[in-house]
């Protein structure tokens, strides 16, 4: 699944692929209410850490696959 995170006062979003489900990512964001920091793991073994106070938005969904070839 593709995750895009918007950070306040930063022009670029953070985008990465993860093997976690939508409910897992949502649970991590909900858990950040206690700690103040969102921890998410990408599927390359890395970790994305964003302070909750700086979180602008989180967009979850399947990655956009570009089409190859000719057609409508």
Backbone as JSON Lines, residues from 0, in Angstrom:
{"i":0,"aa":"X","n":[0.84,-1.16,0.0],"ca":[0.0,0.0,0.0],"c":[0.9,1.23,0.0]}
{"i":1,"aa":"X","n":[0.45,2.27,-0.67],"ca":[1.19,3.53,-0.71],"c":[0.68,4.45,0.4]}
{"i":2,"aa":"X","n":[1.61,5.1,1.08],"ca":[1.28,6.06,2.14],"c":[1.91,7.39,1.76]}
{"i":3,"aa":"X","n":[1.11,8.44,1.82],"ca":[1.62,9.8,1.6],"c":[1.31,10.6,2.86]}
{"i":4,"aa":"X","n":[2.34,11.27,3.39],"ca":[2.19,12.05,4.6],"c":[2.54,13.49,4.3]}
{"i":5,"aa":"X","n":[1.63,14.38,4.6],"ca":[1.88,15.8,4.47],"c":[2.34,16.35,5.8]}
{"i":6,"aa":"X","n":[3.44,17.08,5.79],"ca":[3.99,17.67,7.01],"c":[3.8,19.18,6.93]}
{"i":7,"aa":"X","n":[3.32,19.76,8.02],"ca":[3.08,21.2,8.05],"c":[4.36,21.97,7.78]}
{"i":8,"aa":"X","n":[4.24,23.05,7.0],"ca":[5.34,23.95,6.66],"c":[6.45,23.28,5.84]}
{"i":9,"aa":"X","n":[6.15,22.18,5.18],"ca":[7.09,21.5,4.29],"c":[6.39,21.31,2.96]}
{"i":10,"aa":"X","n":[7.03,21.73,1.87],"ca":[6.36,21.7,0.57],"c":[6.24,20.3,-0.02]}
{"i":11,"aa":"X","n":[7.14,19.4,0.29],"ca":[7.08,18.04,-0.26],"c":[6.44,17.09,0.72]}
{"i":12,"aa":"X","n":[5.69,16.14,0.17],"ca":[5.1,15.12,1.02],"c":[6.06,13.94,1.15]}
{"i":13,"aa":"X","n":[5.86,13.15,2.17],"ca":[6.62,11.92,2.37],"c":[5.79,10.8,1.75]}
{"i":14,"aa":"X","n":[6.36,10.08,0.8],"ca":[5.64,9.0,0.13],"c":[6.49,7.73,0.2]}
{"i":15,"aa":"X","n":[5.84,6.62,0.58],"ca":[6.55,5.35,0.65],"c":[5.55,4.2,0.55]}
{"i":16,"aa":"X","n":[6.07,3.02,0.27],"ca":[5.28,1.79,0.18],"c":[5.43,1.03,1.49]}
{"i":17,"aa":"X","n":[4.35,0.42,1.95],"ca":[4.39,-0.39,3.16],"c":[3.56,-1.65,2.97]}
{"i":18,"aa":"X","n":[3.91,-2.69,3.7],"ca":[3.15,-3.93,3.69],"c":[2.04,-3.91,4.74]}
{"i":19,"aa":"X","n":[1.98,-2.87,5.55],"ca":[0.97,-2.76,6.59],"c":[-0.4,-2.5,5.97]}
{"i":20,"aa":"X","n":[-1.43,-2.9,6.69],"ca":[-2.79,-2.68,6.21],"c":[-3.26,-1.28,6.6]}
{"i":21,"aa":"X","n":[-4.39,-0.88,6.06],"ca":[-4.97,0.42,6.41],"c":[-5.24,0.5,7.9]}
{"i":22,"aa":"X","n":[-5.76,-0.58,8.48],"ca":[-6.05,-0.58,9.92],"c":[-4.78,-0.5,10.75]}
{"i":23,"aa":"X","n":[-3.68,-1.09,10.29],"ca":[-2.4,-1.0,11.01],"c":[-1.88,0.44,11.01]}
{"i":24,"aa":"X","n":[-1.94,1.1,9.87],"ca":[-1.47,2.49,9.77],"c":[-2.36,3.4,10.61]}
{"i":25,"aa":"X","n":[-3.66,3.19,10.53],"ca":[-4.59,3.98,11.33],"c":[-4.34,3.78,12.83]}
{"i":26,"aa":"X","n":[-4.08,2.55,13.23],"ca":[-3.79,2.26,14.63],"c":[-2.5,2.94,15.08]}
{"i":27,"aa":"X","n":[-1.49,3.0,14.21],"ca":[-0.23,3.67,14.55],"c":[-0.45,5.17,14.74]}
{"i":28,"aa":"X","n":[-1.32,5.75,13.91],"ca":[-1.61,7.18,14.05],"c":[-2.42,7.43,15.32]}
{"i":29,"aa":"X","n":[-3.37,6.56,15.62],"ca":[-4.14,6.69,16.85],"c":[-3.25,6.52,18.09]}
{"i":30,"aa":"X","n":[-2.28,5.61,18.03],"ca":[-1.36,5.39,19.15],"c":[-0.47,6.61,19.37]}
{"i":31,"aa":"X","n":[-0.25,7.38,18.31],"ca":[0.59,8.57,18.42],"c":[-0.07,9.64,19.29]}
{"i":32,"aa":"X","n":[-1.36,9.53,19.53],"ca":[-2.03,10.46,20.43],"c":[-1.41,10.38,21.84]}
{"i":33,"aa":"X","n":[-0.92,9.22,22.2],"ca":[-0.29,9.0,23.51],"c":[1.17,9.46,23.53]}
{"i":34,"aa":"X","n":[1.9,9.11,22.47],"ca":[3.35,9.36,22.46],"c":[3.74,10.66,21.8]}
{"i":35,"aa":"X","n":[2.89,11.16,20.9],"ca":[3.2,12.4,20.19],"c":[4.05,12.19,18.94]}
{"i":36,"aa":"X","n":[4.36,10.92,18.6],"ca":[5.2,10.62,17.44],"c":[4.59,9.45,16.67]}
{"i":37,"aa":"X","n":[4.48,9.59,15.35],"ca":[3.98,8.52,14.49],"c":[5.17,7.72,13.96]}
{"i":38,"aa":"X","n":[5.16,6.4,14.16],"ca":[6.2,5.5,13.66],"c":[5.55,4.57,12.63]}
{"i":39,"aa":"X","n":[6.05,4.6,11.39],"ca":[5.55,3.71,10.34],"c":[6.73,3.05,9.65]}
{"i":40,"aa":"X","n":[6.6,1.76,9.36],"ca":[7.67,1.01,8.69],"c":[7.37,0.89,7.21]}
{"i":41,"aa":"X","n":[8.4,1.12,6.38],"ca":[8.22,0.92,4.94],"c":[8.61,-0.51,4.58]}
{"i":42,"aa":"X","n":[8.38,-0.9,3.34],"ca":[8.66,-2.28,2.97],"c":[10.1,-2.5,2.52]}
{"i":43,"aa":"X","n":[10.98,-1.53,2.75],"ca":[12.41,-1.68,2.47],"c":[13.2,-1.82,3.77]}
{"i":44,"aa":"X","n":[12.5,-1.93,4.89],"ca":[13.16,-2.1,6.18],"c":[13.42,-0.8,6.91]}
{"i":45,"aa":"X","n":[12.99,0.32,6.36],"ca":[13.18,1.62,7.01],"c":[11.99,1.99,7.88]}
{"i":46,"aa":"X","n":[12.16,3.06,8.62],"ca":[11.1,3.58,9.49],"c":[10.92,5.06,9.23]}
{"i":47,"aa":"X","n":[9.67,5.49,9.12],"ca":[9.33,6.89,8.96],"c":[8.78,7.37,10.3]}
{"i":48,"aa":"X","n":[9.37,8.45,10.82],"ca":[8.97,9.0,12.12],"c":[8.57,10.45,11.91]}
{"i":49,"aa":"X","n":[7.34,10.79,12.29],"ca":[6.83,12.14,12.12],"c":[6.22,12.59,13.44]}
{"i":50,"aa":"X","n":[6.61,13.77,13.95],"ca":[5.94,14.28,15.15],"c":[4.47,14.57,14.86]}
{"i":51,"aa":"X","n":[3.6,14.16,15.75],"ca":[2.16,14.31,15.54],"c":[1.77,15.77,15.39]}
{"i":52,"aa":"X","n":[2.44,16.67,16.09],"ca":[2.13,18.09,16.01],"c":[2.41,18.66,14.62]}
{"i":53,"aa":"X","n":[3.29,18.03,13.85],"ca":[3.65,18.5,12.5],"c":[2.84,17.82,11.41]}
{"i":54,"aa":"X","n":[2.02,16.85,11.77],"ca":[1.27,16.07,10.79],"c":[0.19,16.93,10.15]}
{"i":55,"aa":"X","n":[0.23,17.01,8.82],"ca":[-0.78,17.75,8.09],"c":[-1.9,16.84,7.63]}
{"i":56,"aa":"X","n":[-1.54,15.74,6.95],"ca":[-2.52,14.76,6.47],"c":[-1.82,13.45,6.21]}
{"i":57,"aa":"X","n":[-2.6,12.38,6.12],"ca":[-2.11,11.05,5.74],"c":[-3.06,10.52,4.68]}
{"i":58,"aa":"X","n":[-2.51,10.14,3.54],"ca":[-3.3,9.6,2.43],"c":[-2.89,8.14,2.24]}
{"i":59,"aa":"X","n":[-3.86,7.24,2.29],"ca":[-3.61,5.82,2.16],"c":[-4.27,5.29,0.9]}
{"i":60,"aa":"X","n":[-3.59,4.4,0.19],"ca":[-4.2,3.81,-1.0],"c":[-3.22,3.01,-1.79]}
{"i":61,"aa":"X","n":[-3.72,2.42,-2.84],"ca":[-2.89,1.63,-3.74],"c":[-2.03,2.56,-4.59]}
{"i":62,"aa":"X","n":[-0.83,2.16,-4.93],"ca":[0.02,3.0,-5.78],"c":[-0.57,3.14,-7.17]}
{"i":63,"aa":"X","n":[-0.35,4.26,-7.79],"ca":[-0.82,4.51,-9.15],"c":[0.12,3.8,-10.12]}
{"i":64,"aa":"X","n":[-0.41,2.89,-10.86],"ca":[0.38,2.15,-11.86],"c":[0.2,2.82,-13.21]}
{"i":65,"aa":"X","n":[1.31,3.21,-13.82],"ca":[1.2,3.82,-15.14],"c":[0.97,2.75,-16.19]}
{"i":66,"aa":"X","n":[0.21,3.09,-17.2],"ca":[-0.1,2.15,-18.27],"c":[0.99,2.21,-19.33]}
{"i":67,"aa":"X","n":[1.22,1.08,-19.95],"ca":[2.21,0.99,-21.01],"c":[1.49,0.65,-22.3]}
{"i":68,"aa":"X","n":[1.82,1.35,-23.36],"ca":[1.22,1.05,-24.65],"c":[0.28,2.13,-25.12]}
{"i":69,"aa":"X","n":[-0.41,1.84,-26.19],"ca":[-1.33,2.8,-26.79],"c":[-2.75,2.39,-26.49]}
{"i":70,"aa":"X","n":[-3.61,3.32,-26.33],"ca":[-5.0,3.01,-26.11],"c":[-5.72,4.18,-25.48]}
{"i":71,"aa":"X","n":[-6.98,4.01,-25.28],"ca":[-7.81,5.09,-24.74],"c":[-7.76,5.13,-23.26]}
